[in-house]
Amino acid sequence: MLDDRIISLAIAVMATIAVGGVAWVFVYPLLSGERRTEKRVQTVAGRRNTGASIAKAKAEAEAGKRRKAVQETLKELESKQKARKRPPLRVRIAQAGLKWSVKGYLAFSVGVAFVFTFFGLIFGAQPIVLLAIMIFSGVGIPYWMLGFLKKRRMKKFLQEFPNAVDVIVRGVKAGLPLGDCLRIVAGEVQEPVKTEFRHVVESQALGLPLADCVERMYDGMPLPEVNFFAIVISIQQKAGGNLSEALGNLAKVLRDRKKMQGKIQAMSQEAKASAAIIGALPVAVMILVFVTTPSYISLLWTERLGHIMLAGCAVWMLMGVLVMKKMINFKF
């Protein structure tokens, strides 16, 4: 009997412990609120994850829109620049810094052709030679003059343009609007930068968008540096961004390009001097021979065979000079 009671008591104790364990596992979390706490924690965490994912998706969408706007702007600028590769005569005259009209340029060309043809008549040139002189002087000399004035004006522009960009950067950092900074540049910097920015300010005053006004500056000054400036302004106007930082980087790039240009010119001076000596040597020898023994070399312009030889020498000399110029003309 005693053993049965002990066994029954042990079974009862074990059953009580089992029931208590089950109650502790399943019932206690419900009574203590741990289950609700866990659910609330999971809900809050899920909301945070959802909010972070939504914010990330919005940021990616904004970045995609901005990237697309930048790409469209670059494509638009590239298409416009392709159409500007062969500017009309009126634009070329403006790029040279001249205030002539097309009629004035044509009148100048006719006057130059008349003067050179008149001198050809005085020296007794043949009709074919006079025709060649007329065409060369009436077309070639004014065209060369426009190219020379254009390059000289571009060189002056590049010397002052980084300073103008620095003025704009400092003005933007100080809190001035971009339009006021452009007006400061149009009134304070040196020519020809002053004139180009004044055209931008005047166009903006007429109601044109700033991006279009800056793009038009490339027509009057077709330089890669102006192209960079127009791209920065256009992208900032259409896609937003830190204008002062972008223009500061542009100013740094412009100054680095200027330093590189100086280094290249210094390193290429030896080759240029050699090319000049080689190109001038035949002409110098011919002049020395003519001074010392004119009868020896006079056959070149008194005999028909000498004329042919002079023409052949001129062609070969021209080809050699062009080849040497191509070899020492470094692009940067």
Sequence and secondary structure as in RCSB ss.txt:
>XXXX:A:sequence
MLDDRIISLAIAVMATIAVGGVAWVFVYPLLSGERRTEKRVQTVAGRRNTGASIAKAKAEAEAGKRRKAVQETLK
ELESKQKARKRPPLRVRIAQAGLKWSVKGYLAFSVGVAFVFTFFGLIFGAQPIVLLAIMIFSGVGIPYWMLGFLK
KRRMKKFLQEFPNAVDVIVRGVKAGLPLGDCLRIVAGEVQEPVKTEFRHVVESQALGLPLADCVERMYDGMPLPE
VNFFAIVISIQQKAGGNLSEALGNLAKVLRDRKKMQGKIQAMSQEAKASAAIIGALPVAVMILVFVTTPSYISLL
WTERLGHIMLAGCAVWMLMGVLVMKKMINFKF
>XXXX:A:secstr
 HHHHHHHHHHHHHHHHHHHHHIIIIIHHHHHTHHHHHHHHHHHHHHHHHHHHHHHHHHHHHHHHHHHHHHHHHH
HHHHHHHHTSS  HHHHHHHTT    HHHHHHHHHHHHHHHHHHHHHTT  HHHHHHHHHIIIIIHHHHHHHHHH
HHHHHHHHHHHHHHHHHHHHHHHTT  HHHHHHHHHHHS TTHHHHHHHHHHHHHTT  HHHHHHHHHHHS  HH
HHHHHHHHHHHHHH   HHHHHHHHHHHHHHHHHHHHHHHHHHHHHHHHHHHHHHHHHHHHHHHHHH HHHHTHH
HHSHHHHHHHHHHHHHHHHHHHHHHHHH    
